Amino acid sequence: MSSDLVLPEITGVREVTRSRLFRIEEVGLCFSNGTRALYERIPGGNGAVMVIPFDGRNFLFTREYCVGTESYELGFVKGKIDDGESPEEAALRELQEEIGFGARKITHLRTITFAPGFMGLMMHIFMAEDLYPSRLVGDEPEEIKVFPHSISETRELILDPDSALRESRCIAGLIHALTIVNKYPLF
């Protein structure tokens, strides 16, 4: 990234609306060339986590109802980071709440944004290994089922444009996870 970029000055922030899940803010900006603009954003709160469980042979996918697409989507354990909780703690908690596993090894793969033009959410992606049964009570409206996929099946899910795996966060995380298990190096 160029070091000559100057961030715009934030001249004001005000809440426009709030729902049970989201808050929308109006942000006044003044750019270095003098141009003033109003943007809207959804602040990111504490952030969120996604966990890619790997049992040594299979990646453990979930299938969960997603109201945005009005369908059941193939994906991974996900959830928000609670107040006072580290991303690692949230990842381990969500893993136990959603699919009933703990992990003796958890690896931070990367932190990503999505729709950063208007959304401040940071998603911390983890890979969980050395899994063991451990269940915590969660807040899911229905049981989340687990669908194991081998390394080669997982690779096909990424490469097949018509596969059931459509969520970009899951695809991005899997590329890193596959590199870690050293079966399909990126380069």
QUIURLIN-V573546 format. One record per residue. N is the residue number from 1. RES is the residue in one letter. PSI is psi as a letter, one per 40 degrees, with the letter a starting at -180 (999 if undefined). NEAR is the number of other C-alpha atoms within 10 Angstrom. Layout:
# QUIURLIN-V573546
((N,RES,PSI,NEAR) (N,RES,PSI,NEAR))
This chain:
# QUIURLIN-V573546
((1,M,i,4) (2,S,h,5) (3,S,e,5) (4,D,e,6) (5,L,h,8) (6,V,h,10) (7,L,i,10) (8,P,i,16) (9,E,h,13) (10,I,h,14) (11,T,e,12) (12,G,i,12) (13,V,h,15) (14,R,i,11) (15,E,h,13) (16,V,d,12) (17,T,i,10) (18,R,h,11) (19,S,a,7) (20,R,d,5) (21,L,d,5) (22,F,i,12) (23,R,h,15) (24,I,h,17) (25,E,i,19) (26,E,h,16) (27,V,h,17) (28,G,h,17) (29,L,i,19) (30,C,h,16) (31,F,i,13) (32,S,d,12) (33,N,e,8) (34,G,e,10) (35,T,h,9) (36,R,i,14) (37,A,i,13) (38,L,h,13) (39,Y,i,12) (40,E,i,17) (41,R,i,18) (42,I,h,18) (43,P,i,16) (44,G,e,16) (45,G,b,15) (46,N,e,17) (47,G,a,19) (48,A,i,20) (49,V,i,23) (50,M,h,26) (51,V,h,29) (52,I,g,26) (53,P,h,26) (54,F,h,22) (55,D,e,15) (56,G,d,12) (57,R,d,11) (58,N,i,16) (59,F,h,25) (60,L,g,22) (61,F,i,25) (62,T,i,20) (63,R,h,19) (64,E,i,19) (65,Y,h,14) (66,C,h,11) (67,V,d,9) (68,G,d,6) (69,T,e,8) (70,E,f,8) (71,S,i,11) (72,Y,h,13) (73,E,i,18) (74,L,h,19) (75,G,a,24) (76,F,i,25) (77,V,h,26) (78,K,i,20) (79,G,i,19) (80,K,i,20) (81,I,h,22) (82,D,i,14) (83,D,h,9) (84,G,e,9) (85,E,h,13) (86,S,i,12) (87,P,d,22) (88,E,d,18) (89,E,d,14) (90,A,d,23) (91,A,d,31) (92,L,d,21) (93,R,d,23) (94,E,d,26) (95,L,d,28) (96,Q,d,21) (97,E,d,21) (98,E,d,24) (99,I,e,23) (100,G,f,19) (101,F,i,20) (102,G,i,24) (103,A,h,21) (104,R,e,10) (105,K,h,11) (106,I,h,19) (107,T,h,15) (108,H,h,17) (109,L,d,19) (110,R,i,13) (111,T,h,15) (112,I,i,14) (113,T,i,15) (114,F,h,13) (115,A,f,8) (116,P,e,12) (117,G,d,11) (118,F,e,14) (119,M,h,15) (120,G,e,17) (121,L,h,19) (122,M,h,18) (123,M,h,23) (124,H,h,24) (125,I,h,28) (126,F,i,25) (127,M,h,23) (128,A,h,25) (129,E,i,18) (130,D,g,14) (131,L,i,18) (132,Y,i,13) (133,P,h,10) (134,S,h,14) (135,R,h,16) (136,L,i,15) (137,V,h,11) (138,G,a,15) (139,D,f,9) (140,E,i,10) (141,P,e,7) (142,E,i,9) (143,E,h,12) (144,I,h,17) (145,K,i,12) (146,V,h,19) (147,F,h,14) (148,P,h,16) (149,H,h,17) (150,S,i,15) (151,I,d,18) (152,S,d,12) (153,E,d,13) (154,T,d,20) (155,R,d,17) (156,E,d,14) (157,L,d,18) (158,I,d,19) (159,L,d,12) (160,D,h,10) (161,P,e,10) (162,D,e,9) (163,S,i,11) (164,A,e,14) (165,L,h,20) (166,R,e,15) (167,E,h,12) (168,S,d,12) (169,R,d,16) (170,C,d,20) (171,I,d,18) (172,A,d,15) (173,G,d,22) (174,L,d,21) (175,I,d,17) (176,H,d,19) (177,A,d,25) (178,L,d,18) (179,T,d,13) (180,I,d,14) (181,V,e,13) (182,N,f,10) (183,K,d,12) (184,Y,g,15) (185,P,i,12) (186,L,d,9) (187,F,999,4))
